[in-house]
Amino acid sequence: MADEVQNEAPAADAPAATEGAPREARGGRGRGRGGNDNRGGGGRGRDGRGRRDDRNKSDDGGEELVEKLVHINRVSKTVKGGKRFGFAALVVVGDGAGRVGFGHGKAREVPEAISKATASAKKAMIRVALKDGRTLHHDGLGHFGAGRVTVRSAPAGTGIIAGGPMRAVFESLGVHDVVTKSVGTSNPYNMIRATFEALREQTSPRSVAQRRGKKIADLLRRSGASVEVAEADAAAVVE
């Protein structure tokens, strides 16, 4: 019986050996898969996802952004078996302190189109010099296609006199007093682009003085103000 048990013991171990052999044979692939899994899992967990989170934080800059949906357009394509719908979104994003941008995105669903447009707007933000943090420094003109836009600075208490897409731009920008006029088209895309053309031309007295090599008080004095008033206004200029 002992001999039989001894003879049977290797037989019992034989399947384990045979099973172990394929595992060892697959060890390279198993380690390769494990290595790929570890590299993919660790890389995606640390590098991929970590980078994506940092990128979102860097885009927002740790600040709250004002996002306004300006327009959604629905289009349909007739295919064999019915219609296929798509959506295009136009979004304006700003920090309420002099930075604003716009973007548009297309997708099969509205939320995805809005998210694409928002991401595009965050990447294309521009900085606009504001007077006292509430209005523009000077009047401006902008045009794109058939759209013609006029923007004018206004005294305190005027409010935002603008309609449609232009109001969304100035609310996101942080402007509290402005007078605008749009003629030629009611297309929101052309109105937004014309408005941004007018905003890109905005300059502050500080930037003009640096470009011309003069003092801010000298530029303000040429408008007819006294020396004391010009110096006081120059000291109050922030941008």
C-alpha atoms as a printed R data frame, in Angstrom:
    type eleno elety resid chain resno       x       y       z
1   ATOM     1    CA   MET     A     1   0.000   0.000   0.000
2   ATOM     2    CA   ALA     A     2   2.880   2.303   0.777
3   ATOM     3    CA   ASP     A     3   4.303   1.648  -2.644
4   ATOM     4    CA   GLU     A     4   0.977   2.366  -4.223
5   ATOM     5    CA   VAL     A     5   0.672   5.597  -2.281
6   ATOM     6    CA   GLN     A     6   4.169   6.582  -3.268
7   ATOM     7    CA   ASN     A     7   3.378   5.743  -6.844
8   ATOM     8    CA   GLU     A     8   0.159   7.707  -6.740
9   ATOM     9    CA   ALA     A     9   1.713  10.774  -5.163
10  ATOM    10    CA   PRO     A    10   3.690  11.761  -8.244
11  ATOM    11    CA   ALA     A    11   0.602  11.122 -10.323
12  ATOM    12    CA   ALA     A    12  -1.297  13.592  -8.163
13  ATOM    13    CA   ASP     A    13   1.527  16.068  -8.518
14  ATOM    14    CA   ALA     A    14   1.737  15.503 -12.244
15  ATOM    15    CA   PRO     A    15  -1.277  17.613 -13.151
16  ATOM    16    CA   ALA     A    16   0.082  20.442 -11.046
17  ATOM    17    CA   ALA     A    17   3.358  20.170 -12.918
18  ATOM    18    CA   THR     A    18   1.608  20.050 -16.226
19  ATOM    19    CA   GLU     A    19  -0.502  23.020 -15.231
20  ATOM    20    CA   GLY     A    20   2.581  24.805 -13.916
21  ATOM    21    CA   ALA     A    21   4.417  24.265 -17.162
22  ATOM    22    CA   PRO     A    22   1.914  26.149 -19.282
23  ATOM    23    CA   ARG     A    23   1.837  28.901 -16.688
24  ATOM    24    CA   GLU     A    24   5.589  29.177 -16.883
25  ATOM    25    CA   ALA     A    25   5.327  29.008 -20.641
26  ATOM    26    CA   ARG     A    26   2.779  31.744 -20.457
27  ATOM    27    CA   GLY     A    27   4.847  33.485 -17.817
28  ATOM    28    CA   GLY     A    28   6.414  35.761 -20.396
29  ATOM    29    CA   ARG     A    29   3.058  36.694 -21.779
30  ATOM    30    CA   GLY     A    30   1.546  36.787 -18.324
31  ATOM    31    CA   ARG     A    31   4.273  39.079 -17.099
32  ATOM    32    CA   GLY     A    32   3.993  40.990 -20.314
33  ATOM    33    CA   ARG     A    33   0.284  41.452 -19.823
34  ATOM    34    CA   GLY     A    34   0.848  42.199 -16.192
35  ATOM    35    CA   GLY     A    35   3.550  44.645 -17.165
36  ATOM    36    CA   ASN     A    36   1.268  46.203 -19.701
37  ATOM    37    CA   ASP     A    37  -1.541  46.292 -17.182
38  ATOM    38    CA   ASN     A    38   0.699  47.771 -14.535
39  ATOM    39    CA   ARG     A    39   2.126  50.240 -16.973
40  ATOM    40    CA   GLY     A    40  -1.271  51.108 -18.337
41  ATOM    41    CA   GLY     A    41  -3.002  51.121 -14.971
42  ATOM    42    CA   GLY     A    42  -0.213  52.909 -13.161
43  ATOM    43    CA   GLY     A    43   0.416  55.263 -16.059
44  ATOM    44    CA   ARG     A    44  -3.221  56.072 -16.536
45  ATOM    45    CA   GLY     A    45  -3.851  56.340 -12.828
46  ATOM    46    CA   ARG     A    46  -0.848  58.547 -12.082
47  ATOM    47    CA   ASP     A    47   0.122  60.145 -15.351
48  ATOM    48    CA   GLY     A    48  -2.963  60.018 -17.560
49  ATOM    49    CA   ARG     A    49  -5.640  60.869 -15.038
50  ATOM    50    CA   GLY     A    50  -3.323  63.061 -13.030
51  ATOM    51    CA   ARG     A    51  -2.413  65.087 -16.089
52  ATOM    52    CA   ARG     A    52  -6.031  65.411 -17.084
53  ATOM    53    CA   ASP     A    53  -6.968  66.755 -13.639
54  ATOM    54    CA   ASP     A    54  -4.018  69.181 -13.606
55  ATOM    55    CA   ARG     A    55  -4.927  70.357 -17.075
56  ATOM    56    CA   ASN     A    56  -8.479  71.116 -15.990
57  ATOM    57    CA   LYS     A    57  -7.186  73.008 -13.000
58  ATOM    58    CA   SER     A    58  -4.737  74.983 -15.116
59  ATOM    59    CA   ASP     A    59  -7.464  75.871 -17.616
60  ATOM    60    CA   ASP     A    60  -9.705  77.191 -14.891
61  ATOM    61    CA   GLY     A    61  -6.757  78.638 -13.020
62  ATOM    62    CA   GLY     A    62  -8.458  77.792  -9.731
63  ATOM    63    CA   GLU     A    63 -11.019  80.508 -10.368
64  ATOM    64    CA   GLU     A    64 -14.707  80.480 -11.067
65  ATOM    65    CA   LEU     A    65 -15.606  81.081 -14.691
66  ATOM    66    CA   VAL     A    66 -18.890  82.436 -16.005
67  ATOM    67    CA   GLU     A    67 -20.229  80.193 -18.747
68  ATOM    68    CA   LYS     A    68 -23.098  81.399 -20.905
69  ATOM    69    CA   LEU     A    69 -24.797  79.410 -23.634
70  ATOM    70    CA   VAL     A    70 -25.509  81.817 -26.482
71  ATOM    71    CA   HIS     A    71 -26.991  79.672 -29.227
72  ATOM    72    CA   ILE     A    72 -27.781  76.060 -30.126
73  ATOM    73    CA   ASN     A    73 -28.381  75.032 -33.708
74  ATOM    74    CA   ARG     A    74 -29.921  71.708 -34.668
75  ATOM    75    CA   VAL     A    75 -29.245  70.174 -38.056
76  ATOM    76    CA   SER     A    76 -30.573  66.961 -39.566
77  ATOM    77    CA   LYS     A    77 -29.248  64.643 -42.218
78  ATOM    78    CA   THR     A    78 -31.573  62.311 -44.039
79  ATOM    79    CA   VAL     A    79 -30.109  58.836 -44.318
80  ATOM    80    CA   LYS     A    80 -31.424  55.432 -45.251
81  ATOM    81    CA   GLY     A    81 -33.813  54.602 -42.466
82  ATOM    82    CA   GLY     A    82 -34.609  58.066 -41.131
83  ATOM    83    CA   LYS     A    83 -32.972  61.289 -40.037
84  ATOM    84    CA   ARG     A    84 -29.770  61.783 -38.123
85  ATOM    85    CA   PHE     A    85 -29.686  64.861 -35.893
86  ATOM    86    CA   GLY     A    86 -26.687  66.900 -34.811
87  ATOM    87    CA   PHE     A    87 -26.269  69.921 -32.563
88  ATOM    88    CA   ALA     A    88 -23.919  72.920 -32.645
89  ATOM    89    CA   ALA     A    89 -23.439  75.052 -29.521
90  ATOM    90    CA   LEU     A    90 -21.979  78.550 -29.132
91  ATOM    91    CA   VAL     A    91 -20.656  79.315 -25.625
92  ATOM    92    CA   VAL     A    92 -19.050  82.401 -24.066
93  ATOM    93    CA   VAL     A    93 -16.743  81.985 -21.054
94  ATOM    94    CA   GLY     A    94 -15.249  84.710 -18.856
95  ATOM    95    CA   ASP     A    95 -13.797  85.267 -15.407
96  ATOM    96    CA   GLY     A    96 -15.675  88.525 -14.755
97  ATOM    97    CA   ALA     A    97 -12.392  90.404 -14.352
98  ATOM    98    CA   GLY     A    98 -11.218  91.240 -17.858
99  ATOM    99    CA   ARG     A    99 -10.809  87.836 -19.548
100 ATOM   100    CA   VAL     A   100 -13.314  86.391 -21.999
101 ATOM   101    CA   GLY     A   101 -13.443  83.854 -24.801
102 ATOM   102    CA   PHE     A   102 -15.916  82.115 -27.063
103 ATOM   103    CA   GLY     A   103 -16.046  78.720 -28.715
104 ATOM   104    CA   HIS     A   104 -18.362  76.413 -30.604
105 ATOM   105    CA   GLY     A   105 -18.671  72.665 -30.680
106 ATOM   106    CA   LYS     A   106 -20.608  70.043 -32.623
107 ATOM   107    CA   ALA     A   107 -21.886  66.680 -31.432
108 ATOM   108    CA   ARG     A   108 -24.808  64.263 -31.671
109 ATOM   109    CA   GLU     A   109 -26.013  65.263 -28.193
110 ATOM   110    CA   VAL     A   110 -26.538  68.716 -26.698
111 ATOM   111    CA   PRO     A   111 -24.476  68.229 -23.492
112 ATOM   112    CA   GLU     A   112 -21.494  66.966 -25.448
113 ATOM   113    CA   ALA     A   113 -21.709  69.892 -27.874
114 ATOM   114    CA   ILE     A   114 -21.824  72.347 -24.956
115 ATOM   115    CA   SER     A   115 -18.824  70.729 -23.265
116 ATOM   116    CA   LYS     A   116 -16.826  70.894 -26.502
117 ATOM   117    CA   ALA     A   117 -17.735  74.559 -26.988
118 ATOM   118    CA   THR     A   118 -16.820  75.378 -23.384
119 ATOM   119    CA   ALA     A   119 -13.429  73.710 -23.700
120 ATOM   120    CA   SER     A   120 -12.769  75.593 -26.942
121 ATOM   121    CA   ALA     A   121 -13.754  78.900 -25.327
122 ATOM   122    CA   LYS     A   122 -11.406  78.363 -22.368
123 ATOM   123    CA   LYS     A   123  -8.487  77.822 -24.739
124 ATOM   124    CA   ALA     A   124  -9.212  81.020 -26.711
125 ATOM   125    CA   MET     A   125  -9.672  83.523 -23.883
126 ATOM   126    CA   ILE     A   126  -8.309  87.054 -24.355
127 ATOM   127    CA   ARG     A   127  -7.622  89.826 -21.856
128 ATOM   128    CA   VAL     A   128  -9.334  93.198 -22.261
129 ATOM   129    CA   ALA     A   129  -8.203  96.329 -20.419
130 ATOM   130    CA   LEU     A   130 -11.051  97.745 -18.314
131 ATOM   131    CA   LYS     A   131 -11.384 101.227 -16.867
132 ATOM   132    CA   ASP     A   132 -11.987 101.143 -13.105
133 ATOM   133    CA   GLY     A   133 -12.941  97.490 -13.567
134 ATOM   134    CA   ARG     A   134 -16.405  98.413 -14.860
135 ATOM   135    CA   THR     A   135 -16.264  99.867 -18.407
136 ATOM   136    CA   LEU     A   136 -14.084 100.234 -21.494
137 ATOM   137    CA   HIS     A   137 -11.307 102.792 -21.838
138 ATOM   138    CA   HIS     A   138 -12.493 104.122 -25.199
139 ATOM   139    CA   ASP     A   139 -14.957 103.560 -28.004
140 ATOM   140    CA   GLY     A   140 -14.360 100.848 -30.549
141 ATOM   141    CA   LEU     A   141 -15.602  99.424 -33.839
142 ATOM   142    CA   GLY     A   142 -15.625  95.835 -34.978
143 ATOM   143    CA   HIS     A   143 -16.876  94.021 -38.044
144 ATOM   144    CA   PHE     A   144 -16.964  90.469 -39.264
145 ATOM   145    CA   GLY     A   145 -18.732  89.466 -42.431
146 ATOM   146    CA   ALA     A   146 -21.940  91.490 -42.620
147 ATOM   147    CA   GLY     A   147 -21.859  92.338 -38.895
148 ATOM   148    CA   ARG     A   148 -20.940  95.830 -37.710
149 ATOM   149    CA   VAL     A   149 -20.577  96.474 -33.980
150 ATOM   150    CA   THR     A   150 -20.006  99.711 -32.072
151 ATOM   151    CA   VAL     A   151 -18.982  99.704 -28.402
152 ATOM   152    CA   ARG     A   152 -18.751 102.818 -26.241
153 ATOM   153    CA   SER     A   153 -17.614 103.452 -22.694
154 ATOM   154    CA   ALA     A   154 -20.290 104.754 -20.331
155 ATOM   155    CA   PRO     A   155 -20.443 106.451 -16.911
156 ATOM   156    CA   ALA     A   156 -21.253 104.545 -13.758
157 ATOM   157    CA   GLY     A   157 -24.877 103.494 -13.438
158 ATOM   158    CA   THR     A   158 -25.505 103.121 -17.166
159 ATOM   159    CA   GLY     A   159 -25.611  99.345 -17.141
160 ATOM   160    CA   ILE     A   160 -25.089  96.978 -20.047
161 ATOM   161    CA   ILE     A   161 -27.022  98.330 -23.009
162 ATOM   162    CA   ALA     A   162 -26.613  95.416 -25.365
163 ATOM   163    CA   GLY     A   163 -28.777  92.654 -26.673
164 ATOM   164    CA   GLY     A   164 -28.498  89.001 -27.479
165 ATOM   165    CA   PRO     A   165 -25.017  87.543 -27.824
166 ATOM   166    CA   MET     A   166 -23.273  90.851 -27.064
167 ATOM   167    CA   ARG     A   167 -24.804  91.006 -23.588
168 ATOM   168    CA   ALA     A   168 -23.432  87.556 -22.806
169 ATOM   169    CA   VAL     A   169 -19.941  88.712 -23.812
170 ATOM   170    CA   PHE     A   170 -19.927  91.785 -21.571
171 ATOM   171    CA   GLU     A   171 -21.504  89.985 -18.619
172 ATOM   172    CA   SER     A   172 -18.819  87.304 -18.803
173 ATOM   173    CA   LEU     A   173 -16.107  89.929 -19.278
174 ATOM   174    CA   GLY     A   174 -17.105  91.805 -16.118
175 ATOM   175    CA   VAL     A   175 -18.203  95.064 -17.759
176 ATOM   176    CA   HIS     A   176 -20.957  96.853 -15.838
177 ATOM   177    CA   ASP     A   177 -21.423 100.005 -17.932
178 ATOM   178    CA   VAL     A   178 -21.301  99.962 -21.726
179 ATOM   179    CA   VAL     A   179 -23.383 101.126 -24.691
180 ATOM   180    CA   THR     A   180 -23.365  98.991 -27.834
181 ATOM   181    CA   LYS     A   181 -25.017  98.913 -31.235
182 ATOM   182    CA   SER     A   182 -25.067  96.097 -33.776
183 ATOM   183    CA   VAL     A   183 -26.180  96.518 -37.390
184 ATOM   184    CA   GLY     A   184 -26.044  94.452 -40.530
185 ATOM   185    CA   THR     A   185 -26.813  90.976 -39.222
186 ATOM   186    CA   SER     A   186 -28.460  89.064 -36.430
187 ATOM   187    CA   ASN     A   187 -26.301  85.966 -36.868
188 ATOM   188    CA   PRO     A   188 -24.945  85.218 -33.357
189 ATOM   189    CA   TYR     A   189 -21.650  83.875 -34.704
190 ATOM   190    CA   ASN     A   190 -20.937  87.031 -36.707
191 ATOM   191    CA   MET     A   191 -22.055  89.266 -33.838
192 ATOM   192    CA   ILE     A   192 -19.762  87.498 -31.387
193 ATOM   193    CA   ARG     A   193 -16.778  87.654 -33.730
194 ATOM   194    CA   ALA     A   194 -17.388  91.339 -34.499
195 ATOM   195    CA   THR     A   195 -17.622  92.100 -30.779
196 ATOM   196    CA   PHE     A   196 -14.309  90.370 -30.129
197 ATOM   197    CA   GLU     A   197 -12.714  92.342 -32.963
198 ATOM   198    CA   ALA     A   198 -13.776  95.540 -31.200
199 ATOM   199    CA   LEU     A   199 -12.524  94.277 -27.834
200 ATOM   200    CA   ARG     A   200  -9.112  93.306 -29.227
201 ATOM   201    CA   GLU     A   201  -8.557  96.938 -30.235
202 ATOM   202    CA   GLN     A   202  -9.020  98.161 -26.662
203 ATOM   203    CA   THR     A   203  -5.872  99.696 -25.171
204 ATOM   204    CA   SER     A   204  -5.197 101.229 -21.777
205 ATOM   205    CA   PRO     A   205  -3.372 104.527 -21.090
206 ATOM   206    CA   ARG     A   206  -0.601 102.561 -19.385
207 ATOM   207    CA   SER     A   207   0.132 100.445 -22.464
208 ATOM   208    CA   VAL     A   208   0.030 103.504 -24.739
209 ATOM   209    CA   ALA     A   209   2.397 105.409 -22.451
210 ATOM   210    CA   GLN     A   210   4.841 102.511 -22.358
211 ATOM   211    CA   ARG     A   211   4.728 102.158 -26.137
212 ATOM   212    CA   ARG     A   212   5.356 105.860 -26.711
213 ATOM   213    CA   GLY     A   213   7.845 106.302 -23.878
214 ATOM   214    CA   LYS     A   214   5.794 108.910 -22.025
215 ATOM   215    CA   LYS     A   215   4.011 109.296 -18.735
216 ATOM   216    CA   ILE     A   216   0.337 108.569 -18.286
217 ATOM   217    CA   ALA     A   217  -0.281 112.072 -16.920
218 ATOM   218    CA   ASP     A   218   1.140 113.588 -20.117
219 ATOM   219    CA   LEU     A   219  -1.336 111.638 -22.235
220 ATOM   220    CA   LEU     A   220  -4.278 112.562 -20.042
221 ATOM   221    CA   ARG     A   221  -3.269 116.212 -19.942
222 ATOM   222    CA   ARG     A   222  -3.533 116.434 -23.741
223 ATOM   223    CA   SER     A   223  -7.273 115.823 -23.462
224 ATOM   224    CA   GLY     A   224  -7.679 119.205 -21.763
225 ATOM   225    CA   ALA     A   225  -7.463 118.188 -18.105
226 ATOM   226    CA   SER     A   226  -5.423 120.186 -15.619
227 ATOM   227    CA   VAL     A   227  -2.123 118.945 -14.258
228 ATOM   228    CA   GLU     A   228  -3.605 117.990 -10.886
229 ATOM   229    CA   VAL     A   229  -6.544 116.153 -12.447
230 ATOM   230    CA   ALA     A   230  -4.296 114.384 -14.957
231 ATOM   231    CA   GLU     A   231  -1.914 113.213 -12.229
232 ATOM   232    CA   ALA     A   232  -4.819 112.003 -10.088
233 ATOM   233    CA   ASP     A   233  -6.334 110.101 -13.018
234 ATOM   234    CA   ALA     A   234  -2.936 108.643 -13.894
235 ATOM   235    CA   ALA     A   235  -2.513 107.373 -10.339
236 ATOM   236    CA   ALA     A   236  -5.964 105.772 -10.478
237 ATOM   237    CA   VAL     A   237  -5.194 103.858 -13.689
238 ATOM   238    CA   VAL     A   238  -4.883 100.176 -12.876
239 ATOM   239    CA   GLU     A   239  -4.187  98.658 -16.313
